[in-house]
């Protein structure tokens, strides 16, 4: 009897110990899996944030390139427009039947009045004058002022884009004999 009871008690103690060990191991495994999962989740989150930052940097860089291209195109078009207008002014000078005296352009006061507003005011004043040789000389001088402003704008556009300077120099080179 007693050895059976002792064996049963040992078996019961063994099963109880086994159950506690199994429960402890389950707790340890669950904690380790949870810790490992949280660690991996942290890594994945960190990778995700880094990826998002890289995408934002690429978008910012692409926007910067696009903005630069737009500014370059505006400069290039502005330069071409100023150059074409300068050619027209030159044709007007050549079409006039006499030479007006050379006058140095007067520097305008530094105020908020744009060059366009100055030209409009001067043109309005000239429009009211009788067509005389003196009026023609004044209009020719106006063309000289416009020409100087166009030269200033061309220089400004060239300073913004050195490749324009190279194309201007290439345009000025004499053609080789054929």
VMD Tcl script that draws the C-alpha trace (Angstrom):
set ca {
  {0.00 0.00 0.00}
  {2.47 2.46 1.12}
  {4.84 2.02 -1.78}
  {1.94 2.42 -4.12}
  {0.93 5.59 -2.34}
  {4.56 6.72 -2.41}
  {4.82 5.95 -6.14}
  {1.53 7.71 -6.75}
  {2.76 10.71 -4.74}
  {6.05 10.76 -6.67}
  {4.15 10.45 -9.97}
  {1.80 13.20 -8.87}
  {4.73 15.39 -7.81}
  {6.46 14.61 -11.12}
  {3.34 15.51 -13.14}
  {2.85 18.68 -11.07}
  {6.52 19.66 -11.56}
  {6.27 18.81 -15.26}
  {3.12 20.97 -15.59}
  {4.82 23.90 -13.77}
  {7.95 23.55 -15.92}
  {5.80 23.33 -19.05}
  {3.82 26.40 -17.95}
  {7.07 28.29 -17.15}
  {8.56 27.31 -20.52}
  {5.38 28.47 -22.27}
  {5.62 31.79 -20.41}
  {9.32 32.13 -21.31}
  {8.68 31.18 -24.96}
  {5.71 33.56 -25.17}
  {7.81 36.39 -23.66}
  {10.73 35.63 -26.00}
  {8.46 35.50 -29.06}
  {6.78 38.74 -28.00}
  {10.15 40.41 -27.37}
  {11.53 39.16 -30.70}
  {8.36 40.28 -32.49}
  {8.53 43.73 -30.92}
  {12.20 43.99 -31.83}
  {11.49 43.02 -35.45}
  {8.50 45.34 -35.53}
  {10.79 48.17 -34.33}
  {13.28 47.33 -37.11}
  {10.53 47.22 -39.72}
  {9.17 50.54 -38.46}
  {12.66 52.06 -38.59}
  {13.16 50.77 -42.14}
  {9.75 52.11 -43.10}
  {10.61 55.57 -41.70}
  {13.98 55.57 -43.48}
  {12.25 54.53 -46.73}
  {9.69 57.33 -46.30}
  {12.49 59.85 -45.73}
  {14.32 58.64 -48.85}
  {11.15 58.96 -50.90}
  {10.63 62.50 -49.56}
  {14.26 63.40 -50.36}
  {13.82 62.06 -53.90}
  {10.61 64.03 -54.34}
  {12.27 67.19 -52.99}
  {15.25 66.63 -55.25}
  {13.02 66.03 -58.28}
  {11.05 69.19 -57.45}
  {14.31 71.12 -57.15}
  {15.43 69.86 -60.54}
  {12.05 70.72 -62.06}
  {12.16 74.21 -60.52}
  {15.69 74.66 -61.85}
  {14.63 73.60 -65.34}
  {11.66 75.98 -65.29}
  {13.91 78.85 -64.17}
  {16.47 77.93 -66.85}
  {13.73 77.86 -69.52}
  {12.39 81.24 -68.37}
  {15.87 82.72 -68.50}
  {16.56 81.23 -71.90}
  {13.22 82.44 -73.31}
  {13.64 85.87 -71.74}
  {17.10 86.12 -73.27}
  {15.81 85.10 -76.71}
  {12.94 87.58 -76.45}
  {15.26 90.42 -75.37}
  {17.69 89.53 -78.16}
  {14.88 89.52 -80.77}
  {13.55 92.84 -79.47}
  {17.07 94.26 -79.63}
  {17.23 93.21 -83.30}
  {13.96 95.04 -83.98}
  {15.24 98.16 -82.25}
  {18.37 97.98 -84.39}
  {16.20 97.73 -87.54}
  {14.31 100.84 -86.39}
  {17.60 102.70 -85.94}
  {18.71 101.68 -89.42}
  {15.37 102.69 -90.98}
  {15.51 106.25 -89.63}
  {16.71 108.70 -92.29}
  {19.22 110.55 -90.11}
  {21.56 110.01 -87.21}
  {20.50 111.31 -83.84}
  {23.26 112.53 -81.57}
  {24.59 109.89 -79.20}
  {23.36 110.47 -75.69}
  {24.27 108.54 -72.60}
  {21.20 106.98 -70.94}
  {20.23 108.66 -67.70}
  {20.18 106.44 -64.62}
  {16.70 106.24 -63.18}
  {16.12 106.94 -59.52}
  {15.82 103.86 -57.33}
  {12.09 103.82 -56.75}
  {9.31 101.32 -57.16}
  {8.52 102.45 -60.71}
  {9.19 99.67 -63.19}
  {11.01 100.21 -66.46}
  {7.74 99.35 -68.23}
  {5.93 102.16 -66.40}
  {8.71 104.62 -67.31}
  {8.43 103.63 -70.99}
  {4.65 103.94 -70.95}
  {4.85 107.44 -69.44}
  {7.49 108.58 -71.93}
  {5.59 107.04 -74.87}
  {2.37 108.77 -73.76}
  {4.25 112.06 -73.65}
  {5.77 111.53 -77.08}
  {2.45 110.50 -78.60}
  {0.99 113.95 -77.97}
  {3.76 115.75 -79.91}
  {3.58 116.88 -83.52}
  {5.56 114.76 -86.01}
  {8.64 116.95 -86.42}
  {12.35 116.15 -86.87}
  {12.83 116.97 -83.19}
  {10.11 114.50 -82.18}
  {11.73 111.89 -84.39}
  {15.07 112.51 -82.66}
  {13.39 112.12 -79.26}
  {11.79 108.85 -80.37}
  {15.12 107.66 -81.70}
  {16.67 108.48 -78.32}
  {13.85 106.47 -76.71}
  {14.92 103.56 -78.90}
  {18.48 104.05 -77.60}
  {17.21 103.83 -74.01}
  {15.19 100.73 -74.88}
  {18.25 99.22 -76.56}
  {20.35 99.88 -73.44}
  {17.70 98.24 -71.24}
  {17.55 95.22 -73.55}
  {21.34 94.93 -73.40}
  {21.15 95.04 -69.60}
  {18.49 92.30 -69.60}
  {20.51 90.13 -72.00}
  {23.56 90.48 -69.74}
  {21.41 89.58 -66.72}
  {20.06 86.46 -68.44}
  {23.56 85.45 -69.59}
  {24.86 85.84 -66.02}
  {22.20 83.39 -64.82}
  {23.15 80.75 -67.38}
  {26.80 80.46 -68.44}
  {25.84 78.18 -71.36}
  {24.17 81.22 -72.97}
  {27.52 83.01 -72.94}
  {29.07 80.07 -74.81}
  {26.25 80.07 -77.38}
  {26.61 83.85 -77.83}
  {30.35 83.50 -78.38}
  {29.72 80.66 -80.86}
  {27.21 82.88 -82.69}
  {29.77 85.71 -82.88}
  {32.53 83.53 -84.33}
  {33.06 84.13 -88.04}
  {32.11 81.36 -90.36}
  {34.94 79.31 -91.77}
  {35.55 79.60 -95.54}
  {34.02 76.82 -97.55}
}
mol new
graphics top color blue
foreach p $ca { graphics top sphere $p radius 0.5 }
foreach p [lrange $ca 0 end-1] q [lrange $ca 1 end] { graphics top cylinder $p $q radius 0.2 }
display resetview
